[in-house]
Amino acid sequence: MENNEQKGNVLFKKLDLAFVYLFVFLVGVAIILAMTSFLNDKVKEFTEDAIVMNTQG
């Protein structure tokens, strides 16, 4: 009986650890996507400004 409980506890500990890793991974992916989107917008803005300045000058 005690051995069965110990196996259950180890399983839940490993499952909790897996969820922590999954959460950290998903947060990391969300941060990377947000940074990529932000940088793409900045590059687009810079390119549009460069084109406008090039056509005016």
C-alpha positions, -999 to +999 in steps of 0.1 A: +000+000+000+028+024+009+047+015-022+016+023-043+012+058-026+049+065-032+045+057-069+015+080-071+034+108-054+064+104-078+040+104-108+023+136-096+056+153-089+068+145-124+035+156-138+037+189-119+072+194-132+061+187-168+033+213-164+058+238-151+081+232-181+051+234-204+041+267-189+076+282-191+078+270-227+045+286-237+053+319-220+087+319-238+070+313-271+045+341-264+073+365-255+092+356-287+061+362-308+054+395-292+090+406-297+089+395-334+057+414-340+071+445-323+103+444-343+085+438-376+063+468-370+094+489-362+112+478-394+080+485-414+078+520-399+115+526-406+112+514-442+082+536-448+100+566-434+131+558-455+109+556-487+092+589-479+125+607-472+140+591-504+111+603-526+111+638-510+149+643-512 
